[in-house]
Amino acid sequence: MPKRAWARHSAPGDTSRTRCISSSTLAKVEFHCGELFPRVGFVVTNLETDSRAVARFYNKRGTAEQWIEEGKQAVKMTRLSCHRFRANEVRLWLSVIAYNPGNLWRRLVLPLRVGNWSLSSLQQRLVKTGGRLTKHARCYWLLLAEGHLTRRLFAAVVRRIEALPAPAG
């Protein structure tokens, strides 16, 4: 049930003009466990499709924007300081290439309790952990610094890596 709405657009150097547009308002109510009140959101759109498809479209768009923001924070995708377009394009591609292994690591290897951490959190808490490898008579000991990477979490990551299928070839 789209409704007609009037929109006023003005551009620099132009006189104001008004045109008629068709728009729909979608209300989304989410109930979450442990929360007293529901979360209510509204979307005004000109998409002419059913409400479930509109909600799905905007949820996917929000997820993509979160990935972009995560890439900006974790691998510094915004450092495009070169003067030439091609050089900035190469830097952006290198950032995307650096983002993908971290994202795959998070999705395939990490246990569920830390699988929803951002890449920045993973870098700070798991990757940038100090440690020392010592050799005794017949075995090696990996001594890790105190922090978020506990023995149980490290063992869970190693088990999940071992469970991955071996590449063919």
C-alpha positions as CSV (number, residue, x, y, z in Angstrom):
1,M,0.0,0.0,0.0
2,P,2.4,2.7,-1.2
3,K,1.4,6.3,-0.4
4,R,2.1,9.3,-2.5
5,A,4.6,11.8,-1.0
6,W,5.9,15.1,-2.2
7,A,9.6,15.7,-2.2
8,R,11.4,19.0,-2.6
9,H,14.8,18.8,-4.3
10,S,17.1,21.8,-4.7
11,A,20.4,21.8,-6.5
12,P,23.1,24.6,-6.5
13,G,22.1,27.2,-9.1
14,D,18.6,25.7,-9.6
15,T,15.3,26.9,-8.5
16,S,13.4,24.5,-6.1
17,R,11.3,22.0,-7.8
18,T,8.8,19.5,-6.4
19,R,8.0,16.1,-7.7
20,C,5.7,13.3,-6.6
21,I,7.3,10.1,-5.4
22,S,5.8,6.8,-4.3
23,S,7.0,5.6,-0.9
24,S,6.2,3.0,1.7
25,T,6.9,2.9,5.4
26,L,7.9,-0.3,7.0
27,A,7.9,-0.8,10.8
28,K,10.1,-3.6,12.2
29,V,9.6,-4.9,15.7
30,E,12.2,-7.2,17.2
31,F,11.9,-9.0,20.5
32,H,15.2,-10.1,22.2
33,C,15.6,-12.5,25.2
34,G,16.4,-10.6,28.4
35,E,15.1,-7.2,27.2
36,L,12.0,-5.7,28.6
37,F,11.0,-3.6,25.6
38,P,11.1,-4.6,21.9
39,R,13.4,-2.8,19.5
40,V,11.4,-0.8,16.9
41,G,12.8,0.5,13.7
42,F,11.2,2.2,10.7
43,V,12.3,2.2,7.0
44,V,10.9,4.6,4.4
45,T,11.6,3.2,1.0
46,N,10.5,3.4,-2.6
47,L,11.0,-0.3,-3.3
48,E,7.8,-1.8,-4.6
49,T,7.9,-5.3,-3.1
50,D,6.5,-7.1,0.0
51,S,7.6,-6.0,3.5
52,R,9.7,-9.2,4.2
53,A,11.8,-8.6,1.1
54,V,12.3,-5.0,2.0
55,A,13.4,-5.9,5.5
56,R,15.8,-8.6,4.1
57,F,17.3,-6.1,1.7
58,Y,18.0,-3.5,4.3
59,N,19.4,-6.1,6.8
60,K,21.8,-7.3,4.1
61,R,22.8,-3.7,3.4
62,G,23.4,-3.1,7.1
63,T,25.6,-6.2,7.3
64,A,27.7,-5.1,4.3
65,E,28.1,-1.7,5.9
66,Q,29.3,-3.4,9.1
67,W,31.9,-5.4,7.1
68,I,33.1,-2.2,5.4
69,E,33.4,-0.5,8.8
70,E,35.3,-3.5,10.2
71,G,37.7,-3.4,7.3
72,K,38.3,0.3,8.0
73,Q,39.2,-0.4,11.6
74,A,41.1,-3.7,11.3
75,V,43.2,-3.3,8.2
76,K,43.1,0.5,7.8
77,M,41.2,0.4,4.4
78,T,40.8,4.2,4.6
79,R,44.5,5.0,4.1
80,L,44.3,6.0,0.5
81,S,46.8,8.8,0.7
82,C,48.4,8.4,-2.7
83,H,48.0,11.1,-5.4
84,R,47.2,8.8,-8.2
85,F,43.9,6.8,-8.5
86,R,45.7,3.6,-9.6
87,A,48.0,3.6,-6.5
88,N,45.0,4.1,-4.2
89,E,43.2,1.2,-6.0
90,V,46.2,-1.0,-5.4
91,R,46.2,-0.1,-1.7
92,L,42.5,-0.8,-1.4
93,W,43.0,-4.2,-3.1
94,L,45.8,-5.1,-0.7
95,S,43.6,-4.1,2.3
96,V,40.9,-6.4,1.0
97,I,43.4,-9.2,0.5
98,A,44.6,-8.7,4.1
99,Y,41.0,-8.7,5.4
100,N,40.0,-12.0,3.8
101,P,42.3,-14.4,5.7
102,G,41.3,-12.9,9.0
103,N,37.6,-13.2,8.1
104,L,38.1,-16.8,7.0
105,W,40.1,-17.6,10.2
106,R,37.2,-16.2,12.3
107,R,34.5,-18.1,10.4
108,L,36.2,-21.5,10.0
109,V,38.6,-21.9,12.9
110,L,37.5,-19.9,16.0
111,P,35.3,-21.4,18.6
112,L,31.7,-20.1,18.9
113,R,32.4,-18.1,22.0
114,V,34.9,-15.9,20.2
115,G,33.5,-16.3,16.7
116,N,31.6,-13.0,16.9
117,W,34.6,-10.8,17.9
118,S,35.6,-8.1,15.5
119,L,38.8,-8.5,13.6
120,S,40.3,-5.7,15.6
121,S,39.5,-7.5,18.8
122,L,41.0,-10.7,17.4
123,Q,44.2,-8.9,16.5
124,Q,44.5,-7.3,19.9
125,R,43.5,-10.3,22.0
126,L,44.7,-13.3,20.1
127,V,47.3,-12.5,17.4
128,K,49.3,-9.8,19.3
129,T,49.9,-12.2,22.2
130,G,53.5,-12.4,23.5
131,G,55.0,-15.8,24.0
132,R,58.2,-17.8,24.1
133,L,59.0,-21.2,22.6
134,T,61.4,-23.3,24.8
135,K,62.9,-26.7,24.2
136,H,63.4,-29.3,26.9
137,A,64.9,-32.7,26.5
138,R,62.4,-34.2,24.1
139,C,59.6,-31.6,23.8
140,Y,58.9,-28.0,23.0
141,W,56.8,-25.8,25.3
142,L,55.0,-22.7,24.1
143,L,54.7,-20.3,27.0
144,L,52.1,-17.6,26.3
145,A,51.7,-14.3,28.1
146,E,48.7,-13.8,30.3
147,G,45.7,-12.4,28.5
148,H,42.7,-13.5,26.5
149,L,44.4,-16.4,24.7
150,T,44.0,-19.1,27.3
151,R,45.2,-22.7,27.1
152,R,41.6,-23.9,26.5
153,L,41.0,-21.4,23.7
154,F,44.3,-22.1,22.1
155,A,43.6,-25.9,22.2
156,A,40.1,-25.3,20.7
157,V,41.6,-23.3,17.8
158,V,44.2,-26.0,17.1
159,R,41.5,-28.7,17.2
160,R,39.4,-26.8,14.7
161,I,42.4,-26.3,12.4
162,E,43.1,-30.0,12.5
163,A,39.5,-30.8,11.7
164,L,39.6,-28.7,8.5
165,P,39.6,-30.8,5.3
166,A,43.1,-31.1,3.7
167,P,43.4,-29.3,0.3
168,A,43.2,-31.6,-2.7
169,G,46.4,-32.0,-4.7
